[in-house]
Amino acid sequence: MVMIQIFGTLKNFDVKTAQRWFAERRIPVQFVDLKEKEMSRGEFESVLDAITRETGSRQEAVERLIDSKSKDYASIAYLDDVDKADKIFENQLKLMKHPVCRNGKMLATVGLAQKTWEGWK
């Protein structure tokens, strides 16, 4: 059975959309509210690795994780990729795009990705 984790906040519209998408398909999810408990370093690296496998580039994976609409975006816009990844990890609520959906350790998406989720069933 597929077990999906959704990382985000309850007030985020895209997070609510993702939760509804999985619920409508009766796919069980574990919601992790980043206001209560942020991703561990291992979870964060697992997500980054999964996105890197999809994009073929760690740099592209880091860029996908960034919420460029965040008011704090300027604080990381000109950092190098290693520093960007560390800064995103340290500021998951403010700098990371939500939702982050993870299917085990090998698959992950950032933002709304219904077409990708279709393949997770």
C-alpha positions in Angstrom: 0.0 0.0 0.0 1.2 3.5 -0.9 1.9 5.8 2.0 2.3 9.4 1.0 3.7 12.1 3.3 2.6 15.7 2.7 4.8 18.4 4.3 3.3 21.9 4.5 1.0 24.1 6.6 -2.7 23.9 7.1 -3.2 27.4 5.8 -1.5 26.8 2.5 -4.0 26.6 -0.4 -1.8 24.2 -2.4 -1.4 21.9 0.6 -5.2 21.7 1.0 -5.5 21.0 -2.7 -3.0 18.1 -2.4 -4.7 16.7 0.6 -8.1 16.8 -1.2 -6.6 15.2 -4.3 -5.3 12.2 -2.3 -8.5 12.0 -0.2 -10.7 11.9 -3.3 -8.7 8.8 -4.5 -8.8 7.2 -1.0 -5.0 7.2 -0.9 -3.8 7.4 2.7 -1.5 10.3 3.6 0.5 11.3 6.6 0.3 15.1 6.9 3.3 16.8 8.6 2.6 20.3 9.7 5.9 22.2 9.3 4.8 24.7 11.9 4.8 21.8 14.5 7.6 19.6 13.2 10.0 20.4 10.4 11.7 17.8 8.2 14.6 16.0 9.6 17.9 16.4 7.7 17.4 12.8 6.5 13.9 13.5 5.2 15.1 16.7 3.5 18.0 15.0 1.8 15.7 12.1 0.7 13.4 14.7 -1.0 16.3 16.5 -2.5 17.8 13.2 -3.8 14.4 12.1 -5.3 14.0 15.4 -7.1 17.6 15.3 -8.3 16.9 11.8 -9.8 14.0 13.3 -11.7 15.7 16.4 -12.9 19.2 15.0 -13.4 20.6 18.0 -11.6 21.0 18.8 -7.9 21.1 22.5 -8.8 17.7 22.2 -10.5 16.3 20.2 -7.5 17.4 22.9 -5.1 15.8 25.6 -7.3 12.5 23.6 -7.4 12.4 23.6 -3.6 12.7 27.4 -3.4 9.5 29.4 -3.0 10.5 32.3 -5.2 7.4 34.2 -4.1 8.5 34.2 -0.5 9.2 37.6 1.0 12.5 36.0 2.3 13.6 34.9 -1.2 16.1 37.7 -1.5 18.1 36.2 1.4 19.0 33.1 -0.8 18.7 34.3 -4.4 22.4 34.8 -4.8 23.9 32.0 -2.7 25.6 29.0 -4.2 23.7 25.8 -4.3 25.1 24.1 -1.2 24.4 27.2 0.8 20.9 27.5 -0.7 20.1 23.9 0.3 21.3 24.5 3.8 19.3 27.8 4.1 16.1 26.1 2.8 16.6 23.3 5.3 17.0 25.8 8.1 14.0 27.9 7.0 11.5 25.3 5.7 8.5 27.4 6.6 9.6 30.6 4.9 11.8 29.5 2.0 10.5 26.1 0.8 7.7 25.7 -1.7 4.7 23.7 -0.3 3.5 21.1 -0.5 6.3 18.7 -0.5 4.9 15.2 -1.2 6.9 12.1 -0.6 6.2 8.6 -1.6 8.8 6.5 0.3 12.4 7.5 -0.1 12.6 7.4 -3.9 9.8 9.7 -5.1 9.0 13.2 -4.2 7.4 16.3 -5.7 7.3 20.0 -4.8 4.2 22.0 -5.3 1.1 20.7 -7.0 2.0 17.7 -9.3 -1.2 15.7 -9.9 0.2 14.2 -13.1 3.1 12.7 -11.2 0.9 11.6 -8.3 -1.3 9.7 -10.8 1.7 7.3 -11.2 2.0 6.7 -7.5 -1.2 4.7 -7.2 
